[in-house]
Every structure is written in structure tokens, then in C-alpha cells.
Amino acid sequence: MSTRQYNLAAWTLFCLMAGSVFVLYASVSRAGGQGDWLMPLDDVYIHFQYARQLALGQPYVYNPDQPPTSGATSFLYPYILAFGYLIGFHDLALGGWAMMVGVFALLASMQAVYRLGRAAHAPYWLCVLGGVTLGFTGSFAWHFMSGMETGLICALALWTLVCFVEFEPQEGQNPTSFIICTTLLALIRPEGSLMAVWACLLMVARLWRHIPKRRLFVLLIPVFALGVQPLVNILATGSSVASGNQSKSLFGLIPFDLSVVIGRIVENLVRMLSEFFTGIGEHGAYLPFFIGPLALVAVIGMLLTNKGGPSNKGRITALLILGWWGIVAMAAATLDTAFWHFKRYQMPIMVLFVPVALWGIHTIVGLAASYWTPEQGKNGRSMLRPYTLTLIGLYSIAILLPALGIFSHFLTLYAYNVGYVASQPLPMARWLAANTPPDSVVAVHDTGMMRYMGGRTTLDIVGLTTPGAADYWRNGPGAVAEFLMQNQPDYIASYGKGHGYGLALLAQTSLYGEPLALFTANIEPNTNVALAAETQGIYQPDYAAQARRAETLQTSVLPYLEGFTLVDEVNVADSVSEKTHGYRWTSVRAGEGYPTDVLEANYLDCVGDCLLRDGGRRISGDETFTVSVTPHQDVILVTRVNGMSRIDYSVYANEAFVGTRFVPRERGRWIDVPTLIPASLVTGDTLTITTQVNSLEGDYLPYYHLVYQGTYTPAAPPSTEPLVTFQEGAIQVMQAQWRLEDSFLILDLTWYTPAGAKGDDSVFVHLYPENDENAPQVAQTDTRPGGNALPPENWLPGTVSDTMTVNLDDVPDGRYKVAFGLYDPVTFGRLLPSVDTARAQVSDDSRVFLDTVEIKR
């Protein structure tokens, strides 16, 4: 056979193989879709939506009634899909066109591997088996048939390598094929543009001594292509960065800690190297075992010896491949999603392992040119030498059989994920189309299918297609709640319990409302590619609990605010409010838990409907923000917190220390903390406030800061002499009067502090038999001042009125002594009253006794 016949035979075999792959995957796709074409990834339908709008004359528009967005990370692929839409592949049928594009990319990739083998003068059988290996390796076939642009970038990377090694500088010739491939590579994906630039730099190095320098300028075309997508994004959307990148990059971690980011990147790189070498990842085998080691050994050998691979180009080709491996691996390692979708972001370099391993095999066995020509037997028929047949057998056992096993495994994974799409995203989209008004806005997590087949305007809470949403998403569930409450979509179609990003915290509030429809899926372990859960639902949100956030306050704080006016407010966890107020925060426990939480709860001390829903931050370091004020007026800062942990923190105004505040441990309840900032510190029209956590028992959880201004005049005590004092006069009891109402004893207390009361002390009220004050109490109550919500540390100068209620239902008629006191609710140690100034009886165990009460029914 002539070389042309060999090439034609190889091409025919590759066509048959690619066609078989297409038939197998298409049958699985259509079986899962019950006759429709279904893709295994929701991200596919993001491309489909952009492509459809492009075909309809609305480029870069995702929701037809909204401005353009940059949610498609591939510049070129939506145009390829749009062509399919224009020629009749509409709705789910566009999946069929995407698979056709994928199968042509697979065929091109197999042919590229064959060509790369021939460029190294490898034997024909080895070149053919190299192409067959790529086609039969299931992880590759999965991505070529996934409906994404992954297959195209793989094919373009391989053909760029082909053009690089096959081009020989000749007078008057430019590397036209190389320029075309690298330009397309630069346009298909952002990491492809980096690969194209590196390839062009090495091509310049190759040609520097061989052609006139002016002809090298043509190699700038792929470099210029690097700027096409950012430029178009700027012109269309005003931002050069695709919104999808903002939601995935490790450099967007909240809180940002460079050491944590570097650690995650290094961890990802080490894991990649391990999986490249072994061929095994979290979902099983991705490559036959010998492919990775052979490729790594081969490329290192080429680099060190300039032998192996294409003739006379071993070293520079090795530099190209190593550079690509490094560029793509580093780019993928910077993503939260580095290993998602069965290593989708690593595929452009994983396919390179096949031709490089082929070169390694060729070098190791030391095949010479004479071995490539078949001998003629006595009957005139061609025979392969026995050892060549042995090598083919060994290759088949060591590489092809494992590849077939991987093929079967990934075809099964494809079937699972198509089934998951059929179980949840597709019926959810169809439910929206059938049961919601056409002008509805639907907040979604996996946005592709909901928009493409649901036909409703979507609010993408992850931020892939909705500008600005990625910032909220990266900040955690509290910020996501703020985003939803700000935008108030008509429906939510999303995950709830069990989702890794804390959407269960949202589902636990009334924000989700009652489910209108629930969709379940039987998830097999280790098969899901982040588009399904055991349950997803469609909900109609309830926004009532958020409307009162800036109006409802703790009852015991209200007297401090008489005569004061609200002048500014900082809605913590809301990105817009935080940016407006220059909000900054730090955490000494970076990387632990969510940066924000969402809570729907009641106040400890509040009259009326006080159920509020709000998002807030988890802070173990400090926070700083700037508010607008009127100079030379007192400021009262009211901070709404969640009492999840018992902590204290210091407050500074324009860097001057103001005081220490205390958050009592009252899990899942709202508490308002007032802080007085004197007019002497308010010197301009802005005020910078800093809070610094002192206790590390837990996190400080602020949700809202309300800034009031006026003139603060401490309320005068009702008498001049206290009944009893604590903390050396910082806490003074001015009045303590009991009264009986029905079956209750009510003790009215008036506290006074000149300033400086400390701690999280609670009040106890006991009843004892009149003649035996050391007997066990017959009734009691225990609570903090201010309706259990105003510990002494948070008192402002002046008086605090308090009411304590003791239930007398189980107390027999008779005469009883009433006693009260203060104690630490954690250590249970009682505060020592000052006996010298006391006008009431004080026992040795720090009880303050009042007049005797007679209970008579």
C-alpha cells in the first residue's frame, strides 16, 4: 500500500469510529430525553440561549428584555451554535447540532494524533492506534459529546501542535495553517488564547534565524485575537471580564486571604499532577494508566536530549507542550470549579497526553524505518514481523482495553446525567412555561435550561448570566438572601436542603415560601456533575419579613432614641450598601464557614410583629464602614446582631475608642446593641466606625447598622440616693417596687448608670418564706435587664426601666420575702452589692431583700 492508501484507510477507520461514538451517545441522549436531544450539563443551555438570541439578532443578550451580558466564556462557540439554530435546529434539537459539532471535533482530533505520530516517523500501526486510543478513551468522548466547546478547544490544541511541528520555513511562505489554528484557539476559550500566545512565541523562536523579520509580524494575528473577547465584552456589556469567571475564580474568595488562595491553587496543582500521572480521579479512571507516565517521560526526554517527537524539533516541541500543560493547569487551578464536569477545564491538555505518549512508545521500542515495511511471504502476501504483532498485542492489552473500559464507564455517566436533566431541570423549565405568567422573573441556580426551555426571565443567583450577582454569590447565603430581597423575583426555582453553598439556609426562611412544585431525582453516588440534587423545587417567595428591617427596633432601645433622627443605614451583606459605605471586614479564621448568614427570627424584646429576615456577616476580626452625618451632633449607632455566640467587641469612631459592647448568647434571636458616639468625635460630614472583636468564643454577627443623630441627654434618676449599687457605682438600683397582678408578682426596677457598666449580667428575683430566708425559694424568675436583651455593658448613660414578672400559680397563700440580685449567666457567680451605700437589706450571699409580700387569694 502507498502512503496515500495508508492515510485513506486510517481516515476511513477514524470516520467509522467517530460515527459509532456519535450513534452511541446520541442514542443515550435521545433515550434519556424520550425522543428529544438532551445534554448532560446545564451549562450547555447557557450557550444555547446566547446562540438562540444571536440567531434572532440579539447578540450577547440572555434575557430578551434585559441588556447584554457576558455569561458565555467562549467567544466563538455561540456563533457556531447560532448557525445550527438558523438552519433549523431549534429548542432541544440544538443539542443534536452540538453533538454533530462535537463528533467532527473528535474526528479532527483523532486525525491530528495520527498526523503527529507520522510527523515523528512512528510506524503506521502505532499512529493508527494512537488515533483509536483518543477516540476510545471515554473521558474524551464524553466531553466531545457533552454539547460544550470542550471538544473544539481539544481539537484546535491538537491541530495547532500539528501545524507547529509540520511547518518547515521556506522562501516566501508563511505558517498560514498555524496562524489559522492558533487564532481559532484564541477565540474558543480564554485559556486557549494563552495557549495560542505561547505557541506563537515559540514559532517566532523557531523562525527567527530562517525568515526575514518583517514576515514574523503575521504571527501577531493570534496575539491580537487574545483581545477580541474582552474588547467585545466591553463594547457590549461595559465589562471586559466574563461574569462566569467572576463567580468561579479562587481570587474571588470571601474573605480574601492570599495564603488560603495560594494553598488552594497548590493543592489543585498537586492533585492534577497526581491524576495526570495515574490517570485516576474522583470519578474513576480518566486515562489508561500507561498514558500519563509515558507522556511525562517522553516530553522530559525530548527537552533534555532534543530527540523523540518530530524530527529536529524535539526540544522546542517539548517546551510548547510543557508550557501548555503549565498554562492550562495553572488557569484551571485558580478556579473553584477546577475539577468540575469530569475535569472539563483540564481536557485541552489531557488530550495532548495521547500523541506525546505515542512518541514515547516509538522512542522506547526503537522502531527503525526498515520495520515499517511489510515483508513479502512465499505466497506474495504481506506479513508483519512477529515482534510487531507482539507490540500491537501489548498495546491493545495495556492501553486499548483500559480505554474501552473507561469508554463504557463514561457512557454510563453520560446516561446518568442526561437522566438527571430529564428528572429536574427539564420538567422544572416546562412547569415554569406552563404555570407562570410570561412576564415572570424567576430566580434560579442552574440557569441554562430554566431560561432556554422555561421561557421566563431568569435571575441567576450564581452570577453566570446576571451582572453583579456573582459578588453576592461569593459572599455566601446571607448575601444571596440580600440579592433576592433586593430584586424580589416572582418565583425561585432552585436547590434547598443539601446544597453545598448553603441554599438550605435560605430554604429555612419564608423567603422561599411554600413549594409550588417539587422535583426529585435518584442520585447515584459519584455520578452527578453539579446539576441535580435529591430535591429541587419551585417556590413563590414571601417578602413580608424583610419590609420592617429599618423600622423595627428592640423595645428597650427606643427610649435612648427619643429626639433622634435616622440619618444613614448600612445593610450588612448587601453588596450595594456595603460598597456605598466603604464596608471592609476581616476574619482571623479565613476559610471557615460561610462569609455571610441569613436569619429569620424575632427580637428578644419587641412589641408587635417583630419577625425579621436579614442577611449578615460572620466576623472574627473587625469591620469598618463610613456613614454620612451632620457635624457636631451626637450619634447613636444601633447594631442589629444575631446572638449566636457570647462575645464582646470594641467600637471606634474616627479611630478614637468609644467603648466596649456585649453580645449575649441568645441563638437565633435579634438583639439591638446601642452605642453612643459623642458629638466631639463627629467633626465632619462623614464618620468612620470600626468594631473590633475581643472575644474568640465565636463570631460577631452584624446584620444592620442604623445611624441616628440628635442631642443626647441622659435620663435623670428618679431619686438622688440609690437603693443599692454594683460595680463600684457603675450600676445603681434607684427604685425596686413590687406589685401583685392576678397570679403574678411584678417587680419594677429602675437602673441608673453614669457610664461604664460592664458584663452580661442577668437579674434574679426570688420569693422565700417570711421566717426563713435561707430556705429554698418558692418561686423565681431570671432574665437580663431590658426584656432579656439589654445587658449592662450596652447601657447608655442614664436610666433603664425594667419589669420582672414572677409566676405565683404554685405558691401557697402566705407572707414571703422578695429578693433580687445580679449574676453572670455563664459562671453563675453573683455580683457583690455595695453594702456601705445600700438602703436595703443585703445578705452575705449578695441577695438584696425588699419588703415582705402577702399573697392572699
HELIX and SHEET records of a PDB file:
HELIX    1   1 THR A    3  GLY A   32  1                                  30    
HELIX    2   2 ASP A   42  ALA A   55  1                                  14    
HELIX    3   3 TYR A   77  LEU A   86  1                                  10    
HELIX    4   4 ASP A   91  ALA A   93  5                                   3    
HELIX    5   5 LEU A   94  ALA A  119  1                                  26    
HELIX    6   6 TYR A  124  PHE A  136  1                                  13    
HELIX    7   7 GLY A  138  PHE A  144  1                                   7    
HELIX    8   8 THR A  150  GLU A  166  1                                  17    
HELIX    9   9 THR A  176  ILE A  188  1                                  13    
HELIX   10  10 PRO A  190  LEU A  207  1                                  18    
HELIX   11  11 LYS A  213  LEU A  219  5                                   7    
HELIX   12  12 LEU A  220  ALA A  225  1                                   6    
HELIX   13  13 VAL A  228  THR A  237  1                                  10    
HELIX   14  14 SER A  243  LYS A  248  1                                   6    
HELIX   15  15 LEU A  250  GLY A  252  5                                   3    
HELIX   16  16 LEU A  258  THR A  278  1                                  21    
HELIX   17  17 ILE A  291  THR A  305  1                                  15    
HELIX   18  18 GLY A  314  ALA A  333  1                                  20    
HELIX   19  19 TRP A  340  LYS A  343  1                                   4    
HELIX   20  20 ARG A  344  GLN A  346  5                                   3    
HELIX   21  21 MET A  347  MET A  350  1                                   4    
HELIX   22  22 PHE A  353  VAL A  365  1                                  13    
HELIX   23  23 ALA A  369  TRP A  372  5                                   4    
HELIX   24  24 PRO A  386  TYR A  395  1                                  10    
HELIX   25  25 SER A  396  LEU A  400  3                                   5    
HELIX   26  26 LEU A  401  SER A  423  1                                  23    
HELIX   27  27 PRO A  425  ASN A  435  1                                  11    
HELIX   28  28 THR A  447  TYR A  452  1                                   6    
HELIX   29  29 ALA A  469  ARG A  474  1                                   6    
HELIX   30  30 PRO A  477  ASN A  487  1                                  11    
HELIX   31  31 LEU A  503  ALA A  507  1                                   5    
HELIX   32  32 ALA A  544  GLN A  546  5                                   3    
HELIX   33  33 THR A  555  LEU A  561  5                                   7    
HELIX   34  34 SER A  575  THR A  580  1                                   6    
HELIX   35  35 ALA A  679  LEU A  681  5                                   3    
HELIX   36  36 GLN A  727  GLY A  729  5                                   3    
HELIX   37  37 PRO A  792  ASN A  794  5                                   3    
SHEET    1   A 2 ILE A 280  GLY A 281  0                                        
SHEET    2   A 2 GLY A 284  ALA A 285 -1                                        
SHEET    1   B 2 GLU A 375  GLN A 376  0                                        
SHEET    2   B 2 SER A 382  MET A 383 -1                                        
SHEET    1   C 5 THR A 457  ASP A 460  0                                        
SHEET    2   C 5 VAL A 441  VAL A 444  1                                        
SHEET    3   C 5 TYR A 491  TYR A 495  1                                        
SHEET    4   C 5 THR A 535  TYR A 539 -1                                        
SHEET    5   C 5 PRO A 515  THR A 520 -1                                        
SHEET    1   D 4 THR A 565  ASN A 571  0                                        
SHEET    2   D 4 PRO A 702  GLY A 710 -1                                        
SHEET    3   D 4 ASP A 634  GLY A 643 -1                                        
SHEET    4   D 4 GLU A 666  ILE A 677 -1                                        
SHEET    1   E 5 ARG A 584  TRP A 585  0                                        
SHEET    2   E 5 ASP A 622  SER A 628 -1                                        
SHEET    3   E 5 THR A 686  VAL A 693 -1                                        
SHEET    4   E 5 ILE A 647  ALA A 653 -1                                        
SHEET    5   E 5 ALA A 656  VAL A 663 -1                                        
SHEET    1   F 2 THR A 596  ALA A 601  0                                        
SHEET    2   F 2 LEU A 612  ARG A 617 -1                                        
SHEET    1   G 4 VAL A 724  PHE A 726  0                                        
SHEET    2   G 4 ILE A 731  GLU A 741 -1                                        
SHEET    3   G 4 PHE A 744  THR A 753 -1                                        
SHEET    4   G 4 GLY A 798  ASN A 807 -1                                        
SHEET    1   H 5 ALA A 779  THR A 783  0                                        
SHEET    2   H 5 SER A 762  PRO A 769 -1                                        
SHEET    3   H 5 GLY A 814  TYR A 823 -1                                        
SHEET    4   H 5 VAL A 848  ILE A 855 -1                                        
SHEET    5   H 5 GLN A 841  VAL A 842 -1                                        
END                                                                             
